């Protein structure tokens, strides 16, 4: 039975964590974001939540461009590093020996180990409380096609996706998860 609680808790996890790539005055920086979303198909837009005190926020304001890098579960430790260490302190990609390339459209850095990368141009910063919601146009998309099925869905026999639970804890989404398709909207009624 549901009961009211005194303080609102954030229980939207598990969720995918993306790694944001930005150029900085010192080179490149990567930051993990748990709050992000595809906002529009036409035109393609993406949104990320970034705290105004973050090093990445300053780079976003300055450069007006970033990449959204999706990494497999094999890279969970690097994702965690990107979410807990500041680019002021360390150059994350270098210390973890990741290969970085600069995007062709906006010159934003991306990780070559990513299975999917969006190259984005900032359109708007929206104050939504303790974070800004950064709305951006997706100008380019790079993908490792071997990680996807012909229908565009992930191929979980090849790709393991890390899902963040909170408190530095991850689980893996792979082909061991029960898979059901609900093509018929009435199928739910038929089961009851």
N, C-alpha and C positions, 0 to 999 in steps of 0.2 A: 504494500500500500504506500502510495506517495504521501510524503509529509513535507510541509514547508520548512526550509532551513533559513537560518539567520543571515548568513553570508552567501552570496552567489558563488558557485564553484564553476570552474571551466572543465567541462567533461565532454569535450568534442573529440577527444582522442579515442582510438588510434587515428593517425592521419599521416599522409605522405609529407615528408620534409624535402623541400627543394633547396638548392644551393645557388645563391645569387652572386653573380660575378660583376664587379665594377672596376673601373680604372680609378686610380688615386694619384695624388701628387708624387707618391713613392713607387708607383708601379701598378700592381693589381691587388684586389682583395676579394675574398669569398666569405659569405655569411649564410648560415642556415636559416631558413624561414619555415615555420610551421603553419603560419597563417597566410595562405595564398590561394588564388582561385583563377580559373579561366572565366572571364567575364562576358565575352561576346564572340560569336563565330564570324559574324559579318557586320562590321569589320572585326578582325581578330584582336582581342584585347585581353590583357592579363593584369591581375592585381596582387600586390604584396603588402603586408603590414610590416612597418619598420619603425622602431623607436627613434625619436628625434635625437636622443643622446648617442646613438650608435655612429661609429666611424663610417659605416656603409651609408648612412643617411646623408652625411656631408658629401660623400662621393656622388650619390644619386642627385643631389641638388646641383652639384658642380657640373657633372658630365651629362645628366639627363638621358642616360642610357644604362642598360644592364642586360645580363643574360640570366635565364632561369635554367639551371642544370639539374637534371634528374639522374641520380646515381643508383646503382643496384645495391643490394644488401651487403655485398662484399666491401662496400665503401662506408659502412655505418660509422666506423671509428673516425673517419675523416669528416663525415657529416656532423658528428658530435663535436669535433674540434672546431669546425666552422661556426657552431652555435654557442660555444663557450669561451673561445679565445678571441681577443680583439685584434684587428689588423694593425692597431697602433703598436701592439707588443710583438707580433710575429707575422711573417709572410707565410701564410698557411699552406699554400700549394707547394712552395719550395721545401718547407720542412717535412712535408709528407711525400715528397718526390712525385708530385702530380704534373703531368704535361699540360701546359696551358697554351692555347692559341688565341689569337685576336680575331673576333668576328669580322666578316667581310663588309657588312652593311654599316655598322655603327662603331666599329673598333672597340667593342666591349669584350672582355676576356671570357673564354669558355673552357671547360674541362673536356679533354678528348676522351676520357673514360666514361663520360655521360652517355646514356642510351637515348636521351632526347634533350635538345637545347632549344629554347626560344630566345631570339635576340629582340630586345624591346627598347622602344623609345618612350621616355616619360611624357605623359600628357598632363597629369594633374597630381597634386598632393592634397589629400583630404584629411583634415584633423578629425579623428574619430575617438579621441580620448588620450590614453597614454601612448598611442602609436599614431602614425600617419598611414593612411591607405594610399599606396602609390598606384595610380592607374596608368597603364602603358599600352601602346600599340605594339603588336607582334609584327615585326618587319621581316623576320626570317625564322625558319625552323629547320633544324638539322636532326636527323634520327638514324640510329643504327637499325636498319630494316630487318636484320637477322633476329632482333629481339621482339618482333611483332608478327602477328598472323596476317594473312592476306586481307582480312576484314578490318585491319587497323588496331585490333585489340592486342594487349601484351601476350607474348608467347611464354606462359609460365613454366614450360618445360625447359626454357633457356634463361628466363629472367626471374630473379628473386627481388621483390620490391620491399625495402624496409619501411615499416610503419612505426611511427613514434608514439609511445604510450604516455610520455611524460616522465619526469625524474630520471633523465638519461637512460631510459629503457626502450628497447626496440623489439618488435616481433617481425617475422618475415612472411610476406605474402608470396606463395609459390603454387605449384601444381598440386600440392597436397590439400589445399583448401577445397571444400565442397563447392562445386560449380553448378549453378542452376540458371537457366535462362527463362525469363518471363516475357515471351513474345506476345502471348495472349493476355490482355488485361483482365479477362474473365477467369483466368486460371486460378487466381487467388480465391475467388468465390467458389469455384468448383471443388477446391480442396477442403473447404469448411463444411 
